[in-house]
Amino acid sequence: MIAFVLGGGNNYGSMQAGALLALAEAGIRPDIVVGTSAGAINGVMVAYDPSPEHMQHLTDIWRNLSADDVFPGSYASALWRLARGETGLFSNEAFRRFLRSNLPAGVSTFADLPAARMYTVATEIPTGGLHIFGEDPTDNLLNAMLASAAIPPLHPTFEIAGRQFIDGAFSAKLPLRVAIEKGAKQIYALHVYQNPVCSNYQDTISVTQWAISKLLNDQDQLELQMARQKLGKNLRYIQLESDLNLSSFDFSNADALIEQGHLLTKACLNGLTPSYADQLNQNWEAFKSQCATISRRLNSLKAQLFRAGHINSPPH
């Protein structure tokens, strides 16, 4: 039984659409699809029709997606929502309309997906537990996608039947365990990998982004270790890493990301899969080196300020 496991990725999710096109062109079709966040949205489309023609349609959906569809309004309106005590800085109503308009005709529940069994991962709060939509085939697809992609603090928590949900990445960004528990014997894991090493760690936002990325990547590594132990060579891991360093609000590079995802997946299918663990270790060492450089620069600046009499204590 073949499963596609589609990790989260926000605006980099278009890389996954390109990867799915490559898998379709190779004639690889899933029996099971498990998706988180952006992967949940892509998963619905492949569970409906995994043909190359339909995956080409999925790439067009990503080309048409804009920041206004996902994060509507201005910074002023976001601050107003914050002042009013909303759980998210941006409404998800525009995103709901976009997703609804792109669902295939006649599709509203998981039972309506004819090509593969679909499961969508979200995180329930306040327990923090992993929740799987699709175990009940009558679960609403649109609600499941919105719950799985509710990124805090940008989007509000998503309520279903009195229960609150946020982005599935906080419980399983790459939900390999779910696929194995549902009977997968062979997995194609499409991991949208965002390198936690960037060029500047001298402000609060960039350090916070790195910390979240590191935690999620550590979680992914544990999932991969477990899956490799269970499946061995039947785990086909495809790392989708872009050379573009994009803001979370930048959806203007879909063409380039789709092409990168398509080419990387074709290369991986030809036996050129990169080592995830080696890549992560290299990134960690690079981050430590950058931290050391920043520390030296701060000490140099403190020394200059001390000599000029602007501070009272010398640098350590």
The 8 nearest C-alpha neighbors of each residue, nearest first, counted from 0:
[[1, 183, 184, 30, 185, 2, 182, 31],
 [0, 2, 185, 29, 30, 183, 186, 184],
 [3, 1, 31, 186, 29, 32, 183, 30],
 [2, 4, 32, 187, 186, 188, 29, 5],
 [5, 3, 188, 33, 34, 32, 189, 187],
 [4, 6, 38, 34, 189, 33, 188, 3],
 [7, 5, 173, 38, 35, 172, 190, 34],
 [6, 8, 36, 37, 35, 38, 172, 168],
 [7, 9, 12, 11, 191, 37, 10, 6],
 [8, 10, 11, 12, 37, 7, 247, 36],
 [11, 9, 12, 250, 8, 247, 13, 249],
 [12, 10, 8, 13, 9, 14, 191, 256],
 [13, 11, 8, 15, 14, 10, 37, 9],
 [12, 14, 16, 15, 11, 257, 61, 253],
 [15, 13, 260, 257, 256, 17, 12, 16],
 [14, 16, 18, 12, 13, 17, 260, 19],
 [15, 17, 13, 19, 18, 14, 58, 20],
 [18, 16, 261, 257, 260, 20, 14, 15],
 [17, 19, 261, 260, 15, 21, 20, 264],
 [20, 18, 22, 16, 21, 17, 15, 23],
 [19, 21, 23, 17, 54, 18, 22, 51],
 [22, 20, 24, 18, 19, 23, 261, 265],
 [23, 21, 19, 25, 27, 24, 20, 18],
 [24, 22, 51, 20, 26, 25, 21, 27],
 [23, 25, 21, 26, 22, 51, 20, 27],
 [26, 24, 22, 23, 27, 21, 265, 20],
 [25, 27, 23, 24, 28, 22, 50, 51],
 [28, 26, 22, 23, 25, 29, 24, 49],
 [27, 29, 26, 49, 23, 30, 1, 22],
 [30, 28, 1, 2, 31, 3, 115, 32],
 [29, 31, 115, 1, 2, 0, 116, 28],
 [32, 30, 2, 116, 115, 29, 117, 1],
 [31, 33, 117, 3, 2, 4, 42, 116],
 [34, 32, 118, 4, 119, 117, 5, 178],
 [35, 33, 39, 38, 5, 119, 42, 4],
 [34, 36, 39, 38, 7, 120, 6, 167],
 [35, 37, 148, 147, 7, 39, 38, 167],
 [38, 36, 7, 40, 39, 12, 9, 8],
 [37, 39, 5, 34, 35, 41, 6, 7],
 [40, 38, 34, 35, 42, 36, 37, 41],
 [41, 39, 37, 42, 38, 43, 144, 36],
 [42, 40, 38, 44, 39, 43, 37, 45],
 [43, 41, 39, 45, 40, 44, 34, 38],
 [42, 44, 46, 40, 41, 45, 47, 39],
 [43, 45, 47, 42, 41, 46, 48, 57],
 [44, 46, 49, 48, 42, 47, 43, 41],
 [47, 45, 115, 114, 43, 44, 48, 112],
 [46, 48, 112, 44, 114, 45, 113, 43],
 [47, 49, 45, 50, 46, 114, 53, 44],
 [50, 48, 45, 23, 28, 53, 54, 46],
 [49, 51, 53, 52, 48, 23, 54, 24],
 [52, 50, 23, 54, 53, 24, 20, 55],
 [53, 51, 55, 50, 54, 56, 49, 20],
 [52, 54, 56, 55, 50, 51, 48, 57],
 [55, 53, 57, 51, 20, 56, 52, 50],
 [54, 56, 52, 58, 53, 57, 51, 20],
 [55, 57, 53, 59, 54, 58, 60, 52],
 [58, 56, 54, 60, 59, 55, 16, 53],
 [57, 59, 55, 61, 60, 56, 16, 62],
 [60, 58, 62, 56, 57, 61, 63, 55],
 [61, 59, 57, 63, 58, 62, 64, 56],
 [62, 60, 64, 58, 63, 59, 13, 253],
 [61, 63, 59, 253, 60, 64, 58, 254],
 [62, 64, 60, 61, 59, 65, 253, 58],
 [65, 63, 61, 62, 60, 68, 250, 66],
 [66, 64, 67, 68, 250, 63, 69, 251],
 [65, 67, 69, 68, 70, 248, 250, 249],
 [68, 66, 71, 70, 65, 69, 72, 93],
 [67, 69, 94, 93, 66, 65, 70, 71],
 [68, 70, 94, 66, 67, 71, 93, 65],
 [69, 71, 67, 66, 89, 68, 72, 90],
 [72, 70, 67, 68, 69, 89, 90, 93],
 [71, 73, 76, 70, 74, 89, 67, 77],
 [74, 72, 76, 75, 77, 71, 70, 78],
 [73, 75, 77, 76, 78, 72, 79, 88],
 [74, 76, 78, 73, 77, 79, 72, 80],
 [75, 77, 79, 73, 78, 74, 72, 80],
 [76, 78, 88, 74, 80, 75, 79, 89],
 [79, 77, 81, 75, 80, 76, 82, 74],
 [78, 80, 76, 82, 81, 77, 75, 83],
 [81, 79, 83, 77, 85, 78, 82, 88],
 [80, 82, 78, 84, 79, 83, 85, 88],
 [83, 81, 79, 84, 80, 78, 85, 77],
 [84, 82, 80, 81, 85, 79, 78, 86],
 [83, 85, 81, 82, 80, 86, 87, 79],
 [84, 86, 80, 87, 81, 83, 155, 88],
 [87, 85, 155, 156, 84, 152, 88, 154],
 [155, 88, 86, 154, 153, 152, 85, 89],
 [87, 89, 77, 153, 80, 154, 81, 152],
 [90, 88, 154, 87, 70, 153, 77, 71],
 [89, 91, 92, 154, 71, 155, 88, 87],
 [90, 92, 94, 93, 95, 154, 89, 69],
 [91, 93, 95, 94, 90, 96, 68, 97],
 [94, 92, 96, 68, 95, 91, 97, 69],
 [93, 95, 97, 69, 68, 91, 92, 96],
 [94, 96, 92, 98, 93, 97, 99, 91],
 [97, 95, 99, 93, 94, 98, 100, 92],
 [98, 96, 94, 100, 95, 99, 93, 101],
 [97, 99, 101, 95, 100, 96, 94, 102],
 [98, 100, 96, 102, 101, 97, 95, 141],
 [99, 101, 97, 98, 102, 96, 103, 95],
 [102, 100, 98, 99, 103, 97, 60, 104],
 [101, 103, 99, 100, 98, 104, 106, 44],
 [104, 102, 106, 101, 105, 47, 44, 100],
 [105, 103, 106, 102, 107, 101, 100, 99],
 [104, 106, 103, 107, 111, 102, 108, 112],
 [105, 107, 111, 104, 103, 108, 102, 112],
 [106, 108, 140, 139, 105, 111, 141, 109],
 [109, 107, 139, 140, 110, 137, 111, 138],
 [108, 110, 136, 111, 112, 133, 140, 138],
 [109, 111, 136, 108, 112, 137, 113, 138],
 [110, 112, 106, 109, 108, 113, 107, 105],
 [113, 111, 47, 110, 109, 46, 114, 115],
 [112, 114, 47, 115, 111, 46, 110, 48],
 [113, 115, 46, 47, 48, 112, 116, 49],
 [116, 114, 46, 30, 31, 113, 117, 29],
 [115, 117, 31, 32, 30, 46, 118, 114],
 [116, 118, 32, 31, 33, 115, 133, 46],
 [119, 117, 33, 133, 132, 32, 131, 34],
 [118, 120, 132, 34, 39, 131, 33, 35],
 [119, 121, 131, 167, 35, 130, 147, 34],
 [167, 122, 120, 147, 130, 166, 129, 146],
 [123, 121, 167, 129, 165, 164, 170, 128],
 [124, 122, 164, 127, 128, 163, 126, 125],
 [125, 123, 126, 127, 163, 164, 122, 128],
 [124, 126, 127, 123, 163, 128, 164, 122],
 [127, 125, 124, 128, 123, 122, 129, 163],
 [128, 126, 124, 123, 125, 122, 129, 170],
 [129, 127, 126, 123, 122, 130, 170, 124],
 [128, 130, 122, 170, 121, 123, 131, 127],
 [131, 129, 121, 120, 122, 128, 123, 132],
 [132, 130, 120, 119, 118, 133, 121, 134],
 [133, 131, 119, 118, 134, 143, 120, 130],
 [134, 132, 118, 135, 136, 109, 138, 117],
 [135, 133, 132, 136, 131, 118, 138, 117],
 [134, 136, 133, 137, 138, 132, 109, 110],
 [137, 135, 110, 109, 133, 138, 134, 108],
 [136, 138, 135, 108, 109, 110, 139, 133],
 [139, 137, 136, 108, 135, 133, 109, 140],
 [138, 140, 108, 142, 141, 107, 143, 137],
 [141, 139, 108, 143, 142, 107, 109, 144],
 [140, 142, 144, 143, 139, 145, 99, 107],
 [143, 141, 145, 140, 144, 139, 146, 159],
 [142, 144, 140, 146, 141, 145, 147, 132],
 [145, 143, 147, 141, 146, 142, 40, 39],
 [144, 146, 142, 148, 143, 147, 149, 141],
 [145, 147, 143, 157, 149, 144, 148, 164],
 [146, 148, 121, 166, 36, 167, 144, 145],
 [147, 149, 36, 166, 145, 146, 150, 144],
 [150, 148, 166, 165, 154, 146, 147, 145],
 [151, 149, 166, 154, 153, 148, 152, 165],
 [152, 150, 153, 154, 149, 87, 155, 165],
 [151, 153, 87, 154, 150, 88, 86, 155],
 [154, 152, 88, 151, 87, 150, 89, 155],
 [155, 153, 87, 150, 149, 89, 151, 152],
 [87, 156, 154, 86, 157, 149, 151, 153],
 [155, 157, 165, 164, 163, 149, 86, 158],
 [158, 156, 164, 146, 163, 155, 165, 149],
 [159, 157, 163, 162, 161, 164, 156, 160],
 [158, 160, 162, 161, 163, 157, 142, 164],
 [161, 159, 162, 158, 163, 157, 142, 164],
 [160, 162, 159, 158, 163, 157, 164, 123],
 [163, 161, 159, 158, 160, 164, 123, 124],
 [164, 162, 158, 157, 124, 123, 156, 159],
 [165, 163, 123, 157, 122, 156, 146, 124],
 [164, 166, 149, 122, 156, 146, 121, 147],
 [167, 165, 147, 149, 148, 150, 168, 121],
 [121, 166, 168, 122, 147, 120, 169, 35],
 [172, 167, 169, 171, 170, 166, 7, 35],
 [170, 168, 167, 171, 166, 122, 172, 215],
 [169, 171, 168, 129, 167, 122, 172, 128],
 [172, 170, 168, 174, 173, 169, 167, 129],
 [168, 171, 173, 6, 7, 174, 35, 167],
 [172, 174, 6, 171, 219, 175, 5, 190],
 [175, 173, 171, 176, 177, 172, 4, 33],
 [174, 176, 178, 177, 173, 222, 4, 179],
 [175, 177, 179, 178, 174, 180, 222, 226],
 [176, 178, 180, 175, 179, 174, 181, 33],
 [179, 177, 181, 175, 176, 180, 183, 33],
 [180, 178, 183, 176, 182, 181, 177, 175],
 [179, 181, 177, 182, 178, 176, 183, 175],
 [182, 180, 178, 179, 183, 177, 31, 176],
 [181, 183, 179, 180, 184, 178, 0, 31],
 [184, 182, 179, 0, 178, 185, 2, 1],
 [183, 185, 0, 1, 182, 186, 230, 233],
 [186, 184, 233, 1, 183, 234, 0, 2],
 [187, 185, 2, 234, 1, 3, 235, 188],
 [186, 188, 235, 3, 236, 4, 2, 234],
 [187, 189, 4, 236, 237, 190, 186, 3],
 [190, 188, 5, 237, 4, 6, 187, 238],
 [189, 191, 238, 6, 192, 239, 188, 237],
 [192, 190, 239, 8, 240, 6, 238, 189],
 [191, 193, 240, 239, 190, 194, 238, 8],
 [194, 192, 240, 195, 191, 212, 241, 8],
 [193, 195, 196, 192, 282, 240, 197, 212],
 [196, 194, 209, 212, 193, 213, 197, 282],
 [197, 195, 194, 286, 282, 198, 285, 209],
 [198, 196, 199, 195, 194, 200, 244, 286],
 [197, 199, 196, 200, 289, 286, 205, 201],
 [198, 200, 201, 197, 205, 202, 289, 196],
 [201, 199, 206, 205, 202, 198, 197, 290],
 [200, 202, 199, 203, 205, 206, 293, 204],
 [203, 201, 204, 205, 200, 206, 199, 207],
 [202, 204, 206, 205, 207, 201, 200, 208],
 [205, 203, 207, 206, 202, 208, 200, 209],
 [204, 206, 208, 207, 200, 203, 202, 209],
 [205, 207, 209, 203, 208, 204, 200, 210],
 [208, 206, 210, 204, 209, 205, 203, 211],
 [209, 207, 205, 211, 206, 210, 204, 212],
 [208, 210, 206, 212, 195, 207, 211, 213],
 [209, 211, 207, 213, 208, 212, 206, 214],
 [212, 210, 214, 208, 213, 209, 215, 207],
 [211, 213, 209, 215, 210, 214, 195, 216],
 [212, 214, 216, 210, 211, 215, 209, 217],
 [215, 213, 217, 211, 216, 212, 210, 218],
 [214, 216, 218, 212, 217, 213, 219, 211],
 [215, 217, 219, 213, 218, 214, 212, 220],
 [218, 216, 220, 214, 219, 215, 213, 221],
 [217, 219, 215, 221, 216, 220, 214, 222],
 [218, 220, 216, 222, 217, 221, 173, 223],
 [219, 221, 223, 217, 222, 218, 224, 216],
 [222, 220, 224, 218, 223, 219, 225, 217],
 [223, 221, 219, 225, 220, 224, 175, 226],
 [224, 222, 220, 226, 221, 225, 227, 219],
 [223, 225, 221, 227, 226, 222, 220, 228],
 [224, 226, 228, 222, 223, 227, 221, 229],
 [225, 227, 223, 229, 228, 224, 230, 222],
 [228, 226, 231, 224, 230, 229, 225, 223],
 [227, 229, 225, 226, 231, 230, 224, 223],
 [230, 228, 226, 227, 231, 225, 179, 224],
 [231, 229, 233, 227, 234, 226, 228, 232],
 [230, 232, 227, 233, 228, 234, 229, 226],
 [233, 231, 234, 230, 235, 227, 185, 228],
 [232, 234, 185, 230, 231, 235, 186, 184],
 [235, 233, 186, 232, 230, 185, 236, 231],
 [236, 234, 187, 186, 233, 188, 237, 232],
 [235, 237, 188, 234, 187, 238, 189, 272],
 [236, 238, 189, 188, 190, 239, 267, 235],
 [239, 237, 190, 240, 192, 189, 191, 236],
 [238, 240, 191, 192, 190, 260, 237, 241],
 [241, 239, 192, 238, 193, 191, 242, 194],
 [240, 242, 243, 239, 259, 256, 193, 244],
 [241, 243, 244, 240, 259, 256, 194, 245],
 [244, 242, 241, 245, 256, 240, 252, 255],
 [245, 243, 242, 246, 241, 197, 193, 194],
 [246, 244, 243, 249, 247, 248, 10, 11],
 [245, 247, 248, 249, 244, 10, 250, 243],
 [246, 248, 249, 245, 10, 9, 250, 11],
 [249, 247, 246, 66, 250, 70, 10, 245],
 [248, 250, 246, 251, 247, 245, 66, 10],
 [251, 249, 65, 252, 10, 66, 248, 253],
 [250, 252, 249, 253, 65, 62, 254, 66],
 [253, 251, 255, 254, 250, 256, 249, 62],
 [252, 254, 256, 62, 255, 251, 13, 257],
 [255, 253, 257, 256, 252, 258, 62, 251],
 [254, 256, 258, 253, 257, 252, 259, 14],
 [257, 255, 14, 259, 253, 258, 254, 13],
 [258, 256, 17, 14, 260, 254, 13, 259],
 [257, 259, 261, 255, 256, 260, 17, 262],
 [258, 260, 256, 262, 261, 257, 263, 255],
 [261, 259, 14, 17, 18, 257, 263, 258],
 [260, 262, 17, 18, 258, 264, 259, 21],
 [263, 261, 265, 259, 264, 260, 258, 266],
 [264, 262, 266, 260, 265, 261, 259, 267],
 [265, 263, 267, 266, 18, 261, 262, 260],
 [264, 266, 268, 262, 267, 263, 21, 261],
 [265, 267, 263, 269, 264, 268, 271, 262],
 [268, 266, 271, 272, 264, 270, 269, 265],
 [269, 267, 265, 270, 266, 264, 271, 272],
 [268, 270, 266, 267, 271, 265, 272, 264],
 [271, 269, 267, 268, 272, 266, 265, 273],
 [270, 272, 267, 266, 269, 273, 268, 263],
 [271, 273, 267, 270, 237, 274, 236, 266],
 [274, 272, 275, 271, 238, 237, 267, 278],
 [275, 273, 277, 276, 278, 272, 238, 279],
 [274, 276, 278, 277, 279, 273, 238, 220],
 [277, 275, 279, 278, 274, 280, 220, 281],
 [276, 278, 280, 274, 279, 275, 281, 273],
 [279, 277, 275, 281, 276, 280, 282, 274],
 [278, 280, 282, 276, 281, 277, 275, 283],
 [279, 281, 283, 277, 282, 278, 276, 284],
 [280, 282, 278, 284, 279, 283, 285, 277],
 [281, 283, 285, 279, 280, 284, 196, 286],
 [284, 282, 280, 286, 285, 281, 279, 287],
 [283, 285, 287, 281, 286, 282, 288, 280],
 [284, 286, 282, 288, 283, 287, 281, 289],
 [285, 287, 289, 283, 288, 284, 196, 282],
 [288, 286, 290, 284, 289, 285, 291, 283],
 [287, 289, 285, 291, 286, 290, 284, 292],
 [290, 288, 292, 286, 291, 287, 293, 285],
 [291, 289, 287, 293, 292, 288, 294, 286],
 [290, 292, 294, 288, 289, 293, 287, 295],
 [293, 291, 289, 295, 290, 294, 296, 288],
 [292, 294, 296, 290, 295, 291, 297, 289],
 [295, 293, 291, 297, 292, 296, 290, 298],
 [296, 294, 298, 292, 293, 297, 299, 291],
 [295, 297, 299, 293, 294, 298, 300, 292],
 [298, 296, 300, 294, 299, 295, 301, 293],
 [297, 299, 301, 295, 300, 296, 314, 302],
 [300, 298, 296, 302, 297, 301, 295, 303],
 [299, 301, 297, 303, 302, 298, 296, 304],
 [302, 300, 298, 304, 303, 299, 314, 305],
 [303, 301, 305, 299, 300, 304, 314, 298],
 [302, 304, 300, 306, 301, 305, 307, 299],
 [303, 305, 301, 307, 309, 302, 306, 310],
 [306, 304, 302, 310, 308, 307, 303, 313],
 [305, 307, 303, 308, 304, 302, 309, 310],
 [308, 306, 304, 305, 309, 303, 310, 302],
 [307, 309, 305, 306, 310, 304, 311, 303],
 [310, 308, 304, 307, 305, 311, 306, 303],
 [309, 311, 305, 308, 312, 304, 313, 301],
 [312, 310, 305, 313, 309, 308, 304, 306],
 [311, 313, 310, 314, 305, 301, 315, 302],
 [314, 312, 305, 302, 315, 311, 301, 310],
 [313, 315, 298, 301, 302, 312, 305, 299],
 [314, 313, 298, 312, 301, 302, 299, 297]]
